[in-house]
Amino acid sequence: METVSLDTLTKKLKNAPQSVIERVIGYVDAIMEKNPESKPYILNEEQQKILNEQVNLDIKEYSKAEKVYENLKDKYEL
């Protein structure tokens, strides 16, 4: 597959109407948001290891957040 360069895009969009430019920008923004490589956070190695170990857990292994919250409140008398 041929890689499209910025020059090629610039030439194609040079005389495009504003509505087309806006659609292209929206498309690029959407692609960038869904990029699985970009994360809005940074994990250290230990945190990443813990997260990786949880990826394939059976759903039965999870705890309900409400139950965890109630247990913490009870434990620490909050």
C-alpha positions as CSV (number, residue, x, y, z in Angstrom):
1,M,0.0,0.0,0.0
2,E,1.3,3.4,-0.9
3,T,2.0,5.8,1.9
4,V,0.2,9.2,1.5
5,S,2.5,12.0,2.3
6,L,1.6,15.4,3.6
7,D,2.5,16.9,0.2
8,T,-0.1,14.7,-1.5
9,L,-2.8,15.6,1.0
10,T,-1.9,19.3,0.6
11,K,-2.3,19.1,-3.2
12,K,-5.6,17.2,-2.9
13,L,-7.0,19.7,-0.4
14,K,-5.6,22.8,-2.0
15,N,-8.9,23.9,-3.7
16,A,-11.2,21.9,-1.5
17,P,-14.2,23.8,0.1
18,Q,-14.1,24.6,3.8
19,S,-16.7,21.9,4.5
20,V,-14.4,19.2,3.1
21,I,-11.4,20.5,5.1
22,E,-13.5,20.5,8.3
23,R,-14.5,16.9,7.6
24,V,-10.9,15.8,7.0
25,I,-9.8,17.5,10.2
26,G,-12.7,15.8,12.1
27,Y,-11.6,12.4,10.6
28,V,-8.0,12.9,11.6
29,D,-9.1,13.9,15.2
30,A,-11.2,10.8,15.5
31,I,-8.4,8.5,14.3
32,M,-6.0,10.0,16.8
33,E,-8.5,9.7,19.7
34,K,-9.0,6.0,19.0
35,N,-5.3,5.2,18.8
36,P,-4.7,2.4,21.2
37,E,-1.1,3.4,21.5
38,S,-1.9,6.7,23.1
39,K,-2.8,6.7,26.8
40,P,-3.9,9.7,28.8
41,Y,-1.8,8.4,31.7
42,I,1.6,7.0,32.5
43,L,2.2,3.8,34.5
44,N,5.4,2.7,36.1
45,E,6.6,-0.8,35.3
46,E,5.0,-2.4,38.4
47,Q,1.6,-0.8,37.6
48,Q,1.8,-1.9,34.0
49,K,2.6,-5.4,35.0
50,I,-0.4,-5.5,37.4
51,L,-2.6,-4.2,34.6
52,N,-1.3,-6.7,32.1
53,E,-2.0,-9.5,34.5
54,Q,-5.7,-8.4,34.8
55,V,-6.4,-8.2,31.1
56,N,-7.5,-11.8,30.6
57,L,-9.2,-12.4,34.0
58,D,-12.6,-14.1,34.1
59,I,-15.4,-11.6,34.9
60,K,-16.2,-13.8,37.9
61,E,-12.8,-12.7,39.4
62,Y,-14.0,-9.0,39.5
63,S,-15.6,-7.3,42.6
64,K,-18.4,-4.9,42.4
65,A,-17.2,-1.3,43.1
66,E,-20.1,-0.7,45.4
67,K,-19.2,-3.7,47.5
68,V,-15.5,-2.7,47.7
69,Y,-16.5,0.9,48.7
70,E,-18.8,-0.4,51.4
71,N,-16.1,-2.7,52.8
72,L,-13.6,0.2,52.9
73,K,-16.1,2.4,54.7
74,D,-16.8,-0.3,57.2
75,K,-13.1,-1.1,57.7
76,Y,-12.0,2.5,58.2
77,E,-15.3,3.6,59.8
78,L,-15.9,6.4,57.3
